[in-house]
Amino acid sequence: MGNVFGRKSRSSRVTEQDKAILQLKQQRDKLKQYQKRITLQLEKERLLAKQLLKDGKKQKALLLLKKKRYQDQLLEKTEGQISNLEHMVQDIEFMQIEMKVVEGLKIGNECLKSMHEIMSIEDVEKILDETQESIEYQRQIDEMLAGALTQEDEDAVLAELEAITQGEDVALPEVPTEPIPEIPEAAKDESERKEERKKTQQRDMLAA
């Protein structure tokens, strides 16, 4: 008993618009039932007027048809009222959808505002600049490495990469045992100058 009286009542999710729609639909259904009943009654009266004419009771048949005509007019009015109720229900339901859309847009705008406060345009531009600088730096390194390695070196690097990927050891070339022939002094000086120029170019590219 204590739990029953102590239980908090849940807030109803039924809105005033929902109640209005329910009432309009109930009125519409009642009018449709009335319309159906009148239609059946009119059909019976039409058959009865036909029978009265056969029996020679023309006045009674005429009076019955006048009554039928009046009920036909009521039936037309009922049809118009049903149409108005249905349009009103549709308008309210569509308005509810629009309200939900507006509420969703409001929540979305608030979310975007909070995200914009976390990351400003300056932060985004800074990240993009740093990313571009990293890409450019990596490109320069790739170009230098590509110029420093021969095709044979490139093939050896790819072979080593493939071996590492497959979990195998790379077969390194054997160290030559024969004595290295001496390089003539002029050719040696020219080779040293080329090597020095190459190192200078690499340092300039890294400094840039």
GROMACS elastic network, one bead per residue, 0.5 to 0.9 nm:
[ bonds ]
;  ai    aj funct       b0    kb
    1     4     6  0.50653   500
    1     5     6  0.64127   500
    1     6     6  0.83861   500
    2     5     6  0.53818   500
    2     6     6  0.57466   500
    2     7     6  0.82802   500
    3     7     6  0.57458   500
    4     7     6  0.54860   500
    4     8     6  0.89248   500
    5     8     6  0.82212   500
    9    12     6  0.87469   500
   10    13     6  0.89426   500
   11    14     6  0.89590   500
   12    15     6  0.78430   500
   14    17     6  0.81001   500
   14    18     6  0.59888   500
   14    19     6  0.71310   500
   15    18     6  0.51267   500
   15    19     6  0.64962   500
   15    20     6  0.87479   500
   16    19     6  0.50728   500
   16    20     6  0.61945   500
   16    21     6  0.86430   500
   17    20     6  0.50305   500
   17    21     6  0.61626   500
   17    22     6  0.85959   500
   17    92     6  0.70744   500
   17    93     6  0.82488   500
   17    96     6  0.78308   500
   18    21     6  0.51269   500
   18    22     6  0.61898   500
   18    23     6  0.87018   500
   18    92     6  0.88215   500
   18    93     6  0.86227   500
   19    22     6  0.50743   500
   19    23     6  0.62438   500
   19    24     6  0.86506   500
   20    23     6  0.51948   500
   20    24     6  0.61925   500
   20    25     6  0.86309   500
   20    89     6  0.83956   500
   20    92     6  0.85135   500
   21    24     6  0.51447   500
   21    25     6  0.61553   500
   21    26     6  0.86067   500
   21    88     6  0.84148   500
   21    89     6  0.57170   500
   21    90     6  0.88602   500
   21    92     6  0.71801   500
   21    93     6  0.77957   500
   22    25     6  0.51917   500
   22    26     6  0.61926   500
   22    27     6  0.87161   500
   22    89     6  0.87668   500
   23    26     6  0.50735   500
   23    27     6  0.62579   500
   23    28     6  0.85807   500
   24    27     6  0.51456   500
   24    28     6  0.61329   500
   24    29     6  0.86607   500
   24    85     6  0.62033   500
   24    86     6  0.79084   500
   24    88     6  0.79433   500
   24    89     6  0.66962   500
   25    29     6  0.61166   500
   25    30     6  0.86108   500
   25    85     6  0.74684   500
   25    86     6  0.76360   500
   25    89     6  0.73910   500
   26    29     6  0.51304   500
   26    30     6  0.62696   500
   26    31     6  0.87063   500
   27    30     6  0.51323   500
   27    31     6  0.62694   500
   27    32     6  0.86557   500
   27    82     6  0.84079   500
   27    85     6  0.78953   500
   28    31     6  0.51556   500
   28    32     6  0.62213   500
   28    33     6  0.87201   500
   28    81     6  0.80639   500
   28    82     6  0.55550   500
   28    83     6  0.86141   500
   28    85     6  0.62615   500
   28    86     6  0.73370   500
   29    32     6  0.50051   500
   29    33     6  0.62418   500
   29    34     6  0.86482   500
   29    82     6  0.84530   500
   30    33     6  0.50978   500
   30    34     6  0.62236   500
   30    35     6  0.85317   500
   31    35     6  0.59685   500
   31    36     6  0.85383   500
   31    78     6  0.65993   500
   31    79     6  0.82459   500
   31    81     6  0.79911   500
   31    82     6  0.66271   500
   32    36     6  0.61326   500
   32    37     6  0.85891   500
   32    78     6  0.80924   500
   32    79     6  0.82563   500
   32    82     6  0.73288   500
   33    36     6  0.51206   500
   33    37     6  0.62280   500
   33    38     6  0.86756   500
   34    37     6  0.51000   500
   34    38     6  0.61460   500
   34    39     6  0.85550   500
   34    75     6  0.87922   500
   34    78     6  0.83311   500
   35    38     6  0.52134   500
   35    39     6  0.61126   500
   35    40     6  0.87449   500
   35    74     6  0.89697   500
   35    75     6  0.62529   500
   35    78     6  0.67634   500
   35    79     6  0.77004   500
   36    39     6  0.51292   500
   36    40     6  0.63845   500
   36    41     6  0.86813   500
   37    40     6  0.53445   500
   37    41     6  0.62622   500
   37    42     6  0.87092   500
   38    42     6  0.60380   500
   38    43     6  0.86092   500
   38    71     6  0.73593   500
   38    72     6  0.84593   500
   38    74     6  0.88746   500
   38    75     6  0.71520   500
   39    42     6  0.51485   500
   39    43     6  0.63346   500
   39    44     6  0.87795   500
   39    71     6  0.89208   500
   39    72     6  0.84674   500
   39    75     6  0.77912   500
   40    43     6  0.51927   500
   40    44     6  0.63815   500
   40    45     6  0.87706   500
   41    44     6  0.51267   500
   41    45     6  0.62172   500
   41    46     6  0.86260   500
   41    68     6  0.88487   500
   42    45     6  0.50349   500
   42    46     6  0.60871   500
   42    47     6  0.86663   500
   42    68     6  0.60989   500
   42    69     6  0.89639   500
   42    71     6  0.74886   500
   42    72     6  0.78106   500
   43    46     6  0.51240   500
   43    47     6  0.63857   500
   43    48     6  0.86204   500
   44    47     6  0.52200   500
   44    48     6  0.61238   500
   44    49     6  0.86623   500
   45    49     6  0.60187   500
   45    50     6  0.84765   500
   45    64     6  0.68863   500
   45    65     6  0.75995   500
   45    67     6  0.88686   500
   45    68     6  0.69297   500
   46    49     6  0.51663   500
   46    50     6  0.62897   500
   46    51     6  0.87350   500
   46    64     6  0.81252   500
   46    65     6  0.72089   500
   46    68     6  0.76069   500
   47    50     6  0.50556   500
   47    51     6  0.62941   500
   47    52     6  0.87441   500
   48    51     6  0.50226   500
   48    52     6  0.62133   500
   48    53     6  0.87110   500
   48    61     6  0.77409   500
   48    64     6  0.82592   500
   49    52     6  0.50147   500
   49    53     6  0.62885   500
   49    54     6  0.87262   500
   49    57     6  0.89096   500
   49    58     6  0.85320   500
   49    60     6  0.76772   500
   49    62     6  0.75317   500
   49    63     6  0.88583   500
   49    64     6  0.63355   500
   49    65     6  0.67771   500
   50    53     6  0.52572   500
   50    54     6  0.64957   500
   50    55     6  0.88355   500
   50    61     6  0.72797   500
   51    54     6  0.50801   500
   51    55     6  0.63082   500
   51    56     6  0.87523   500
   51    57     6  0.87370   500
   51    61     6  0.82669   500
   52    56     6  0.62178   500
   52    57     6  0.50870   500
   52    58     6  0.65989   500
   52    59     6  0.88026   500
   52    60     6  0.69684   500
   52    61     6  0.55033   500
   53    56     6  0.50089   500
   53    57     6  0.55153   500
   53    58     6  0.53715   500
   53    59     6  0.87724   500
   53    60     6  0.84831   500
   53    61     6  0.61877   500
   53    62     6  0.89103   500
   54    57     6  0.75373   500
   54    58     6  0.86165   500
   55    58     6  0.82109   500
   56    59     6  0.87781   500
   56    61     6  0.89753   500
   57    60     6  0.56377   500
   57    61     6  0.62946   500
   57    62     6  0.87673   500
   58    61     6  0.50164   500
   58    62     6  0.60759   500
   58    63     6  0.86441   500
   59    62     6  0.50110   500
   59    63     6  0.61679   500
   59    64     6  0.85444   500
   60    63     6  0.51020   500
   60    64     6  0.61209   500
   60    65     6  0.86027   500
   61    64     6  0.50950   500
   61    65     6  0.61973   500
   61    66     6  0.87167   500
   62    65     6  0.51115   500
   62    66     6  0.62794   500
   62    67     6  0.87347   500
   63    66     6  0.51335   500
   63    67     6  0.63904   500
   63    68     6  0.86604   500
   64    67     6  0.51041   500
   64    68     6  0.61743   500
   64    69     6  0.86730   500
   65    69     6  0.60895   500
   65    70     6  0.86713   500
   66    69     6  0.50344   500
   66    70     6  0.64214   500
   66    71     6  0.87610   500
   67    70     6  0.52091   500
   67    71     6  0.63764   500
   67    72     6  0.86808   500
   68    71     6  0.50769   500
   68    72     6  0.61253   500
   68    73     6  0.87856   500
   69    73     6  0.64910   500
   69    74     6  0.88351   500
   70    73     6  0.52381   500
   70    74     6  0.65126   500
   70    75     6  0.87544   500
   71    75     6  0.61016   500
   71    76     6  0.86646   500
   72    76     6  0.63385   500
   72    77     6  0.87621   500
   73    76     6  0.51085   500
   73    77     6  0.63573   500
   73    78     6  0.86229   500
   74    77     6  0.50776   500
   74    78     6  0.61085   500
   74    79     6  0.86343   500
   75    79     6  0.62427   500
   75    80     6  0.87690   500
   76    79     6  0.50621   500
   76    80     6  0.64261   500
   76    81     6  0.87854   500
   77    80     6  0.50940   500
   77    81     6  0.62739   500
   77    82     6  0.86879   500
   78    81     6  0.50677   500
   78    82     6  0.61880   500
   78    83     6  0.86232   500
   79    82     6  0.51631   500
   79    83     6  0.62684   500
   79    84     6  0.87508   500
   80    83     6  0.50738   500
   80    84     6  0.62490   500
   80    85     6  0.87101   500
   81    84     6  0.50776   500
   81    85     6  0.62200   500
   81    86     6  0.86515   500
   82    85     6  0.51690   500
   82    86     6  0.62208   500
   82    87     6  0.86570   500
   83    86     6  0.51894   500
   83    87     6  0.62135   500
   83    88     6  0.86421   500
   84    87     6  0.51427   500
   84    88     6  0.61719   500
   84    89     6  0.86716   500
   85    88     6  0.50674   500
   85    89     6  0.62042   500
   85    90     6  0.86498   500
   86    89     6  0.50955   500
   86    90     6  0.62187   500
   86    91     6  0.86300   500
   87    90     6  0.50808   500
   87    91     6  0.61429   500
   87    92     6  0.86957   500
   88    91     6  0.50430   500
   88    92     6  0.62425   500
   88    93     6  0.86055   500
   89    92     6  0.52506   500
   89    93     6  0.61618   500
   89    94     6  0.85467   500
   90    93     6  0.51283   500
   90    94     6  0.60180   500
   90    95     6  0.84666   500
   91    94     6  0.51482   500
   91    95     6  0.60881   500
   91    96     6  0.86679   500
   92    96     6  0.62575   500
   92    97     6  0.87808   500
   93    96     6  0.50782   500
   93    97     6  0.64592   500
   93    98     6  0.87851   500
   94    97     6  0.50693   500
   94    98     6  0.62864   500
   94    99     6  0.86702   500
   95    99     6  0.61569   500
   95   100     6  0.86820   500
   96    99     6  0.50518   500
   96   100     6  0.63396   500
   96   101     6  0.87033   500
   97   100     6  0.51315   500
   97   101     6  0.62502   500
   97   102     6  0.86891   500
   98   102     6  0.61533   500
   98   103     6  0.85495   500
   99   102     6  0.51013   500
   99   103     6  0.61262   500
   99   104     6  0.85612   500
  100   103     6  0.50245   500
  100   104     6  0.60993   500
  100   105     6  0.86033   500
  101   104     6  0.50428   500
  101   105     6  0.62072   500
  101   106     6  0.86071   500
  102   105     6  0.50396   500
  102   106     6  0.61474   500
  102   107     6  0.87122   500
  103   106     6  0.50069   500
  103   107     6  0.62961   500
  103   108     6  0.85847   500
  104   107     6  0.51746   500
  104   108     6  0.61183   500
  104   109     6  0.86238   500
  105   109     6  0.60847   500
  105   110     6  0.86151   500
  106   109     6  0.51989   500
  106   110     6  0.63197   500
  106   111     6  0.86927   500
  107   110     6  0.51854   500
  107   111     6  0.62281   500
  107   112     6  0.87037   500
  108   111     6  0.50721   500
  108   112     6  0.62056   500
  108   113     6  0.86203   500
  109   112     6  0.50695   500
  109   113     6  0.61274   500
  109   114     6  0.86763   500
  110   113     6  0.50756   500
  110   114     6  0.62938   500
  110   115     6  0.86830   500
  111   114     6  0.52284   500
  111   115     6  0.62628   500
  111   116     6  0.86443   500
  112   115     6  0.50348   500
  112   116     6  0.60719   500
  112   117     6  0.86014   500
  113   116     6  0.50459   500
  113   117     6  0.62475   500
  113   118     6  0.87855   500
  114   117     6  0.51032   500
  114   118     6  0.64673   500
  114   119     6  0.89124   500
  115   118     6  0.51208   500
  115   119     6  0.63442   500
  115   120     6  0.86261   500
  116   119     6  0.51622   500
  116   120     6  0.57124   500
  116   121     6  0.81341   500
  117   120     6  0.62610   500
  119   122     6  0.81253   500
  119   123     6  0.60651   500
  119   124     6  0.70751   500
  120   123     6  0.52503   500
  120   124     6  0.65498   500
  120   125     6  0.88219   500
  121   124     6  0.51237   500
  121   125     6  0.61897   500
  121   126     6  0.85683   500
  122   125     6  0.51200   500
  122   126     6  0.60974   500
  122   127     6  0.86502   500
  123   126     6  0.50757   500
  123   127     6  0.62113   500
  123   128     6  0.86254   500
  124   127     6  0.51583   500
  124   128     6  0.61808   500
  124   129     6  0.85980   500
  125   128     6  0.50803   500
  125   129     6  0.60913   500
  125   130     6  0.85857   500
  126   129     6  0.51080   500
  126   130     6  0.61545   500
  126   131     6  0.85249   500
  127   130     6  0.51436   500
  127   131     6  0.60633   500
  127   132     6  0.85784   500
  128   131     6  0.50488   500
  128   132     6  0.61374   500
  128   133     6  0.85887   500
  129   132     6  0.51034   500
  129   133     6  0.61535   500
  129   134     6  0.86384   500
  130   133     6  0.50464   500
  130   134     6  0.61824   500
  130   135     6  0.86364   500
  131   134     6  0.51213   500
  131   135     6  0.62368   500
  131   136     6  0.86488   500
  132   135     6  0.50847   500
  132   136     6  0.61418   500
  132   137     6  0.85455   500
  133   136     6  0.50880   500
  133   137     6  0.60466   500
  133   138     6  0.85387   500
  134   137     6  0.50759   500
  134   138     6  0.61084   500
  134   139     6  0.85184   500
  135   138     6  0.51828   500
  135   139     6  0.61376   500
  135   140     6  0.87744   500
  136   139     6  0.50029   500
  136   140     6  0.63305   500
  136   141     6  0.87600   500
  137   140     6  0.52259   500
  137   141     6  0.63912   500
  137   142     6  0.87139   500
  137   206     6  0.82266   500
  138   141     6  0.50986   500
  138   142     6  0.61650   500
  138   143     6  0.86323   500
  139   142     6  0.50579   500
  139   143     6  0.61868   500
  139   144     6  0.86810   500
  140   143     6  0.50795   500
  140   144     6  0.62177   500
  140   145     6  0.86190   500
  140   205     6  0.71743   500
  140   206     6  0.76411   500
  141   144     6  0.51321   500
  141   145     6  0.61334   500
  141   146     6  0.84455   500
  141   205     6  0.86021   500
  141   206     6  0.78511   500
  142   145     6  0.51484   500
  142   146     6  0.59554   500
  142   147     6  0.85564   500
  143   146     6  0.50264   500
  143   147     6  0.61894   500
  143   148     6  0.86404   500
  144   147     6  0.51361   500
  144   148     6  0.61360   500
  144   149     6  0.87379   500
  144   202     6  0.67918   500
  144   205     6  0.82902   500
  145   148     6  0.50477   500
  145   149     6  0.61820   500
  146   149     6  0.55942   500
  146   150     6  0.78866   500
  146   154     6  0.82770   500
  147   150     6  0.75799   500
  148   198     6  0.87126   500
  149   152     6  0.78628   500
  149   153     6  0.55488   500
  149   154     6  0.63901   500
  150   153     6  0.50526   500
  150   154     6  0.62426   500
  150   155     6  0.86793   500
  151   155     6  0.62031   500
  151   156     6  0.86121   500
  152   155     6  0.51404   500
  152   156     6  0.62482   500
  152   157     6  0.87136   500
  153   156     6  0.50081   500
  153   157     6  0.61692   500
  153   158     6  0.86488   500
  154   157     6  0.51385   500
  154   158     6  0.62672   500
  154   159     6  0.85969   500
  155   158     6  0.51622   500
  155   159     6  0.61113   500
  155   160     6  0.86081   500
  156   159     6  0.50392   500
  156   160     6  0.61374   500
  156   161     6  0.85815   500
  157   160     6  0.50940   500
  157   161     6  0.61486   500
  157   162     6  0.86260   500
  158   161     6  0.50105   500
  158   162     6  0.61483   500
  158   163     6  0.85663   500
  159   162     6  0.50983   500
  159   163     6  0.61659   500
  159   164     6  0.86467   500
  159   170     6  0.76838   500
  160   163     6  0.50318   500
  160   164     6  0.61352   500
  160   165     6  0.85430   500
  160   168     6  0.89107   500
  160   169     6  0.80193   500
  160   170     6  0.57068   500
  160   171     6  0.85983   500
  161   164     6  0.51483   500
  161   165     6  0.61546   500
  161   166     6  0.86707   500
  161   170     6  0.88965   500
  162   165     6  0.50779   500
  162   166     6  0.62775   500
  162   167     6  0.85903   500
  162   168     6  0.85117   500
  163   166     6  0.51150   500
  163   167     6  0.60241   500
  163   169     6  0.62178   500
  163   170     6  0.60768   500
  164   168     6  0.57602   500
  164   169     6  0.69014   500
  164   170     6  0.77526   500
  165   168     6  0.76859   500
  166   169     6  0.89956   500
  169   172     6  0.89216   500
  171   174     6  0.89969   500
  173   176     6  0.89373   500
  174   177     6  0.89223   500
  176   179     6  0.79873   500
  176   180     6  0.86824   500
  177   180     6  0.88179   500
  178   181     6  0.89660   500
  180   183     6  0.89335   500
  182   185     6  0.88635   500
  183   186     6  0.83745   500
  183   187     6  0.66093   500
  183   188     6  0.59481   500
  184   187     6  0.53675   500
  184   188     6  0.59616   500
  184   189     6  0.86599   500
  185   189     6  0.61555   500
  185   190     6  0.86438   500
  186   189     6  0.51860   500
  186   190     6  0.62607   500
  186   191     6  0.86029   500
  187   190     6  0.50995   500
  187   191     6  0.60909   500
  187   192     6  0.86236   500
  188   191     6  0.50961   500
  188   192     6  0.62243   500
  188   193     6  0.86995   500
  189   192     6  0.51235   500
  189   193     6  0.62386   500
  189   194     6  0.87270   500
  190   193     6  0.51498   500
  190   194     6  0.63089   500
  190   195     6  0.86789   500
  191   194     6  0.51840   500
  191   195     6  0.62080   500
  191   196     6  0.86443   500
  192   195     6  0.50549   500
  192   196     6  0.61042   500
  192   197     6  0.86391   500
  193   196     6  0.50737   500
  193   197     6  0.62126   500
  193   198     6  0.86142   500
  194   197     6  0.51620   500
  194   198     6  0.61848   500
  194   199     6  0.87317   500
  195   198     6  0.50805   500
  195   199     6  0.62880   500
  195   200     6  0.86703   500
  196   199     6  0.52088   500
  196   200     6  0.62078   500
  196   201     6  0.87403   500
  197   200     6  0.50736   500
  197   201     6  0.62768   500
  197   202     6  0.87343   500
  198   201     6  0.52156   500
  198   202     6  0.63429   500
  198   203     6  0.87793   500
  199   202     6  0.50951   500
  199   203     6  0.62344   500
  199   204     6  0.86772   500
  200   203     6  0.51773   500
  200   204     6  0.62456   500
  200   205     6  0.87253   500
  201   204     6  0.51274   500
  201   205     6  0.62576   500
  201   206     6  0.87267   500
  202   205     6  0.51699   500
  202   206     6  0.62700   500
  202   207     6  0.85939   500
  203   206     6  0.51603   500
  203   207     6  0.60619   500
  203   208     6  0.86216   500
  204   207     6  0.50519   500
  204   208     6  0.62030   500
  205   208     6  0.51241   500
